[in-house]
Amino acid sequence: MAPIGLREKLRELALFTPTAMPVLSVYLDGRTDQHGRRNFAPFLRKELKARAGTYAPDSPERRSFEQDALRISEWLDTGLNRSSQGAAIFACAAAGGFFDALQFDAPFEANQLYVYHQPHLYTLAKLYDSNRAYAAVIADTNAARIFVFGLGRTLGVETINNVKVRSRSWIEGWWQRRAQFKVENYQLRHAKEVVEQLRRVVEEEGIEHIILAGDDLILPLLREQLPPALAAKVVDEMGLDIAAPDHEVFQATINAIREEDTRTDAESVRATIDEYRAGGLAAIGVHDVLAALANGQAETVFISAALEQIHSETESLHPALAVSLAGLPAGAGVKVSDELVTRAYQTGARVRYIENPELLSQVGGVCAALRYRL
């Protein structure tokens, strides 16, 4: 299967060295209207012109910004695929011609332009978290397909085909029992092969959730062969035909995955807050979570999906909490929501966005499960 690379790309962007020159981060909703047209161009032209005007003419910042604006426009004209639903572009000509353009089959919900001292990753990380990869197995007693879905598309698929055998019900007595035993043996071997292949895919791709689909004969066999580690990842079982097209399998499974993510994220937030109350491995609030990230203590950071609205402006933070300010002009501030995400990906912490704002409303919109205490 093809590697899943967005997490690695997020870490790469998080390691960008902050600069006093403008770094542009552009998020575009690439969906088309009823006429088949994308509608982000007016937004982008207006915003690029307005932001460029905030720099003095002929200043190094203005020249860098205008080079980036031109390169972004050229890429959108020639590099954006017609099928892409969303695009994320990062650019800073003054930083060695830095330019990175990504496109996705999953859309961004709004057009956004950020000008900052490093790539703005909050929106990209949210897209990644909302479309985390999962596995779906669709099987019958002699064939199977193992899908990895994520970011609104099929990331990979593996096919298994084995001998097709049928029980001959018209044979009586001992011969019938022997024939039936042979059929069951083939089916059991097939189920074991499917589960072994699934185990390999789950380990290689870091899959957290699995959906099993098939007929009433194969599902019990698959269930019996699952080791505990895989069985714990099974979200749902459903009846699907082995010949169902890829897009139908995706549509049939994605809602179950999203419901499970909502449930498990809520449970994890409550458990983390309970851990904090008990004096355990947890931190709450912007200050303490940033401190934990600065020390490399955070394992998983839970961020309210409304945090960017709560902390909409740049803010002053202690340098120990916002190391990205090192080397920048005095008085430079940070966007708290983005600083949390950037530091998380720098230190290998997972980021989970919580759609229900009430779950984190009493802890400042963010909490973290910790690896250890200092």
Secondary structure as UniProt FT lines:
FT   HELIX           6..14
FT   STRAND          23..29
FT   TURN            34..35
FT   HELIX           41..52
FT   TURN            53..54
FT   TURN            57..58
FT   HELIX           60..78
FT   TURN            82..83
FT   STRAND          86..92
FT   TURN            93..97
FT   STRAND          98..104
FT   STRAND          112..116
FT   HELIX           122..130
FT   STRAND          134..139
FT   STRAND          143..150
FT   TURN            151..152
FT   STRAND          153..161
FT   TURN            169..170
FT   HELIX           173..205
FT   STRAND          210..214
FT   TURN            216..217
FT   HELIX           218..225
FT   HELIX           228..231
FT   TURN            232..233
FT   STRAND          234..238
FT   TURN            242..243
FT   HELIX           246..277
FT   TURN            278..279
FT   STRAND          282..284
FT   HELIX           285..294
FT   TURN            295..296
FT   STRAND          298..304
FT   TURN            305..306
FT   HELIX           307..310
FT   TURN            319..321
FT   HELIX           323..325
FT   TURN            326..327
FT   TURN            330..331
FT   HELIX           336..347
FT   STRAND          350..354
FT   HELIX           357..363
FT   TURN            364..365
FT   STRAND          366..370
//
